[in-house]
Amino acid sequence: HPDTISAMNNLGNACSNLGIYKESLKIRKEVLSKYKEILGENHPDTISAMNNLGCFYANIGIYEESSKIFEEVLFKRKEILGENHPKTIDSMNNLGKAYSDLGRYEEALEIREKILSKQKGKQD
């Protein structure tokens, strides 16, 4: 049930907060797997679980893995929500941060410039 999966996700967060990263990673991967199985690859909750896993990897310094996940999340959100949806823009920001963490500064700059352009467009 989705509520059970959500509770599992909360447990994964608690494990992270306590520094129990191995258990947190195991739970987060299981959460993502169950969302994919029950709700499908492109359901918003599944994509959010993917994003959470990417954030987890970034928080523990596994930037290569986080960037791969953020690339997939961004692709899915662009396809489903569109280029200018706030969650898509958040995904762009996550990917830009991951690229920066990897030393891929030119790519990070390009993404950040796109984000700024979108934000300026909202104000007009």
For each residue, the residues with C-beta under 8 A, 3 or more apart:
1: 4 5
2: 5 6 35 38 39 45
3: 6 7
4: 1 7 8
5: 1 2 8 9 31 34 35 38 45
6: 2 3 9 10
7: 3 4 10 11
8: 4 5 11 12 27 30 31 34
9: 5 6 12 13 27 28 31 49 52
10: 6 7 13 14
11: 7 8 14 15 27
12: 8 9 15 16 23 24 27 28 31 56
13: 9 10 16 17 24
14: 10 11 17 18
15: 11 12 18 20 21 23 24 27
16: 12 13 19 20 21 24 56 59
17: 13 14
18: 14 15
19: 16
20: 15 16 23 24
21: 15 16 24 25 60
22: 25 26
23: 12 15 20 26 27
24: 12 13 15 16 20 21 27 28 56
25: 21 22 28 29 56
26: 22 23 29 30
27: 8 9 11 12 15 23 24 30 31
28: 9 12 24 25 31 32 49 52 53 56
29: 25 26 32 33 53
30: 8 26 27 33 34
31: 5 8 9 12 27 28 34 35 49 52
32: 28 29 35 36 46 49 50 53
33: 29 30 36 37
34: 5 8 30 31 37 38
35: 2 5 31 32 38 39 43 45 46 49
36: 32 33 39 40 41 46
37: 33 34
38: 2 5 34 35
39: 2 35 36 43 45 46
40: 36 43 46
41: 36 46 76
42: 46 47 76 79 80
43: 35 39 40 46 47
44: 47 48 80
45: 2 5 35 39 48 49
46: 32 35 36 39 40 41 42 43 49 50
47: 42 43 44 50 51 73 76 77 80
48: 44 45 51 52
49: 9 28 31 32 35 45 46 52 53
50: 32 46 47 53 54 69 72 73 76
51: 47 48 54 55 69 70 73 91 94
52: 9 28 31 48 49 55 56
53: 28 29 32 49 50 56 57 69
54: 50 51 57 58 65 66 69 70 73 94 98
55: 51 52 58 59 66 94
56: 12 16 24 25 28 52 53 59 60 66
57: 53 54 60 62 63 65 66 69
58: 54 55 61 62 63 66 94 97 98 101
59: 16 55 56
60: 21 56 57
61: 58
62: 57 58 65 66
63: 57 58 66 67 98 101 102
64: 67 68 102
65: 54 57 62 68 69
66: 54 55 56 57 58 62 63 69 70 94 98 101
67: 63 64 70 71 95 98 99 101 102 104
68: 64 65 71 72
69: 50 51 53 54 57 65 66 72 73
70: 51 54 66 67 73 74 91 94 95 98
71: 67 68 74 75 95
72: 50 68 69 75 76
73: 47 50 51 54 69 70 76 77 91 94 95
74: 70 71 77 78 88 91 92 94 95
75: 71 72 78 79
76: 41 42 47 50 72 73 79 80
77: 47 73 74 80 81 85 87 88 91
78: 74 75 81 82 83 88
79: 42 75 76
80: 42 44 47 76 77
81: 77 78 85 87 88
82: 78 85 88
83: 78 88 118
84: 88 89 118 121
85: 77 81 82 88 89
86: 89 90
87: 77 81 90 91
88: 74 77 78 81 82 83 84 85 91 92
89: 84 85 86 92 93 115 118 119
90: 86 87 93 94
91: 51 70 73 74 77 87 88 94 95
92: 74 88 89 95 96 111 114 115
93: 89 90 96 97 111 112 115
94: 51 54 55 58 66 70 73 74 90 91 97 98
95: 67 70 71 73 74 91 92 98 99 111
96: 92 93 99 100 107 108 111 112 115
97: 58 93 94 100 101 108
98: 54 58 63 66 67 70 94 95 101 102
99: 67 95 96 102 104 105 107 108 111
100: 96 97 103 104 105 108
101: 58 63 66 67 97 98
102: 63 64 67 98 99
103: 100
104: 67 99 100 107 108
105: 99 100 108 109
106: 109 110
107: 96 99 104 110 111
108: 96 97 99 100 104 105 111 112
109: 105 106 112 113
110: 106 107 113 114
111: 92 93 95 96 99 107 108 114 115
112: 93 96 108 109 115 116
113: 109 110 116 117
114: 92 110 111 117 118
115: 89 92 93 96 111 112 118 119
116: 112 113 119 120
117: 113 114 120 121
118: 83 84 89 114 115 121 122
119: 89 115 116 122 123
120: 116 117 123 124
121: 84 117 118 124
122: 118 119
123: 119 120
124: 120 121
